[in-house]
Amino acid sequence: MHRSLSYLLISAIGLTGCGGSSDSSNGNIVTPPPVVPDGLVRCDTQSQNNSINTSSDLAFITEANYHAGQPAAIIATLKGKKVSDFQFNWTQISGPSLILKSIKSPVLAFTTSESGNYKFEVTAVGNQTSYLESIEISVDAAGTAQLAARVDHQASEGNSVSFRIDTPNVNPPSQISWCIAAGPDVDVDISTPEKALFTAPSVSEDTLSTLRVSAIINGQSVTDDVQLLITQEDAITSQYFDERVAETFAYNDSSPYKDDLQPCVYSNQLQQSCSISRLPLIGQEANIDTQTILDRVLVSHQWMGQNFEYFLENLDPNSDFATLLQSVTAIVISYDVRPSFYWVLTGAIYLDPNDLWLLAEERDTINEAPDYRSGFGNELNFLMPWRYVKNNSYTSYVVPRSVRTDRTTQEMMPDLASLLYHELAHANDFFPRSIHASLSGPTLLDDYLRRSDAKQLISDQLATLYPLASQEMANLAEVSFKGETANDTQKSYTAGDISSFFSADRATDYYAYSTRREDAAMLFEEALMSHRYAIQRDVAVTDKPDNPTASSITVDWGQRGRIGDIKLENRAVFVIDQMMPELNALSLVNALPNPIEMKQGQSWSENLVISPTSSPQRNKAAPQKSYSPELRLSGDRHIKPVD
């Protein structure tokens, strides 16, 4: 998600919700002459790759040497053509089996575990032309000490780019430095030496960029090159997607909407909403099943769709998400989406793949560019942290990106489930299944505006029937979530003041005061997480020390499972009844656990262990590793609303 996009879309419609170089003979890849940039310096020795021609216009760039255990790549190029005009598909033909997670990219990234010969085949399909070629490489044995930089990939000009080196606990690299080994000047952020962040520069044709990282491992000086294929793209003409978005493709190649998904929901040329007749809601289809949903999935990497399919088929036993997804037009999962969001202009839900990866090789492909959201409310003197817990343990995945490891489906599930309940609540707020047959278009945006003007949205009705009472919290939300300047009174509020405002009202979270849309979504999310998974949400009001951590902030007031508070019952029942009428909302809410009060004066971390538990075992969904979870504050997972 792009910052300028987010502010435009929300204000417009009142929503939230080793490496190398080459010359022009290598397909259409060019190498600018070495020039010392203002920022990152040029390496003393520039990278040299091999150019492999074929009988067709498809050519390959391979590395000078391949070593087992070191990240590597093969790059497909097309003479006189833009690779972004083609769809690629790689297959391994021979050699020890590899984990391949960029098979739909012109850049095939991989890490071999043993030496030997490896052969690959690639198809490139364009509008009127297609190619099929193969390439074989030889991989040498691993060196005594090797540096691993990940991950070689393709990015459109203007895309955010991130590279990272492996930093194992045993023999980690030291004295890390980066330089430009080939390609254009780039302004690289290496404030954290283990990773390099930058924006792919503008190029006049597809261009190969190579960064080299050097370090000391076991007393040896080692290097690794990591490559980026920067693709030249059409000019951005969309007023909505006004910053470059990643290349995406339909997960299901035989989807009847294959040619409609990308131009309608994730395109730098999107000028206006597509019509309902071109891309209807999933729930408007005659027959709805898992395949119907998968026909609407748009991804930047094939694994993202595969993991989403696994989630629907194996981790949605009550079909909650399959049901809720009927109120969207498409599901976009791309390495550059952050944070996740739902957008009524397209009717699509956009998912951050950080909530979907299972293998380390999948996590490698996700961009690490910082979240665009700024820290509003810095002048206020309180914090409102939150977390999901079960059996007195965090359920969110807490292993940092620097620790390269796989995770289980049970470790993935809680974060993804809570995210989907929230974002799909927005979709069902705007277009519940009860009104699908009466949508008249011509676009969903037209129907949204008519419904919004008539105050027919579920969140509008909630605000009328069961309004929130605290004007102080509503005004503070303008500061914390919309960037308004705090006045002297607001600056003077203590944690005790906030506790008195919030605890007496009937919002489930501070973020509920940002917009009525978020109010409804927060109620639905927390209720369903408690009902389906026995996972409860903690919320508290704390002080605000200079360097807040879970151990340093002190709870003035807090609750576990606030959704079970009697004050919230009517509000939760109403929202659930409207969004999922097949659930018995009253029985559901009445069966939720009563809230547990936190202990005033203790830290946020000390208040983790407050629930009675029949078993000393930790929650199996929680990662069994001793990493400290980040301190999460209200609204930090969602787009800052501008209403």
PyMOL commands that set and color helices and strands:
alter all, ss='L'
color gray80, all
select helices_A, chain A and resi 3-13+83-85+258-265+282-284+290-294+302-314+320-327+353-355+360-364+409-430+433-438+444-453+458-465+471-482+488-492+495-503+510-513+516-533+562-564+566-579+585-590+606-608
alter helices_A, ss='H'
color red, helices_A
select strands_A, chain A and resi 49-52+58-63+66-67+72-78+87-94+107-110+116-125+130-140+149-150+153-156+160-165+174-182+195-199+207-217+220-231+249-250+297-299+330-333+341-343+348-351+386-390+393-394+536-542+555-560+596-597
alter strands_A, ss='S'
color yellow, strands_A
deselect
rebuild
show_as cartoon
